[in-house]
Amino acid sequence: MTVLELMERVGSTETKLCVSYIKDAVEEIGLLSDQGLKDNKISIVKDTYKYDLSSISGLSRLESVSILEKVDASSSQYRKIRRVGRDFDVVEDN
């Protein structure tokens, strides 16, 4: 449902007010929800493509995967990587 559709249903012409109400509602739902997002870190091992995530308590789904990339000697940043949802074959060029 778009903001315009919601405004038509409630009979309002105040766009900013409706957007504000929507943002407040989403924040309230997040505060009342039992499911909070948690960050967990695990160490990666060279040539390992599968990791056992059962040791992370309360894990119900994986939102994103990031790696820590060193930009230079003094700084580093997290970079999102795309997830592979299936097994894949590695073909080596000879």
C-alpha positions in Angstrom: 0.0 0.0 0.0 1.4 3.4 -0.9 1.1 6.6 1.2 -1.3 8.0 -1.4 -3.6 5.0 -1.1 -3.5 5.3 2.7 -4.3 9.0 2.5 -7.3 8.2 0.3 -8.6 5.6 2.7 -8.4 7.9 5.8 -9.6 11.0 3.9 -6.5 13.1 4.5 -4.7 15.6 2.3 -1.8 16.2 4.7 1.1 14.2 3.2 3.8 15.1 5.7 1.4 14.3 8.6 0.6 10.9 7.2 4.2 10.1 6.6 5.0 11.1 10.1 2.2 8.8 11.5 3.6 6.0 9.4 7.1 6.5 10.6 5.9 6.6 14.2 3.8 3.4 13.7 6.8 1.5 12.3 9.0 2.7 15.2 6.3 1.6 17.7 6.0 -1.8 16.1 9.8 -2.2 16.3 9.8 -1.3 19.9 7.0 -3.7 20.8 8.3 -6.5 18.7 10.1 -9.4 20.5 12.4 -9.9 17.6 15.4 -7.5 17.7 18.3 -7.5 15.3 21.6 -8.6 16.7 25.1 -8.4 15.3 27.3 -11.5 15.5 30.8 -11.9 14.3 32.6 -15.1 13.4 36.0 -15.6 12.0 36.4 -16.8 8.5 38.8 -19.5 7.5 40.6 -19.7 4.2 39.1 -22.1 1.7 36.0 -22.7 3.9 32.7 -22.0 2.2 30.2 -23.4 4.7 29.9 -22.3 8.4 27.8 -23.8 11.2 25.6 -21.0 12.5 23.8 -23.1 15.0 26.1 -21.8 17.8 24.5 -18.4 17.5 21.6 -18.4 20.0 18.2 -17.1 18.8 19.1 -17.1 15.1 16.0 -17.3 13.1 17.1 -15.7 9.8 20.2 -14.1 8.3 19.7 -10.4 7.3 23.1 -9.7 5.7 26.6 -10.9 5.5 29.6 -8.5 5.6 33.3 -8.8 5.7 35.8 -6.4 7.3 38.0 -5.0 4.5 41.2 -3.2 5.3 41.4 0.0 3.2 44.9 1.0 4.4 47.0 0.5 7.4 44.9 2.9 9.6 41.4 2.2 8.5 39.0 -0.6 7.6 35.3 -0.8 6.7 32.6 -3.5 6.5 31.5 -4.5 3.0 28.3 -6.4 2.3 28.7 -9.5 0.2 26.0 -11.2 -1.7 24.8 -14.5 -0.3 24.9 -17.7 -2.3 21.7 -19.7 -1.6 22.9 -22.9 -3.2 25.9 -25.1 -3.5 28.3 -24.1 -6.3 31.0 -25.8 -8.2 34.5 -24.2 -8.3 36.2 -24.7 -11.7 39.9 -24.1 -11.8 41.5 -22.7 -15.0 44.6 -24.7 -16.0 
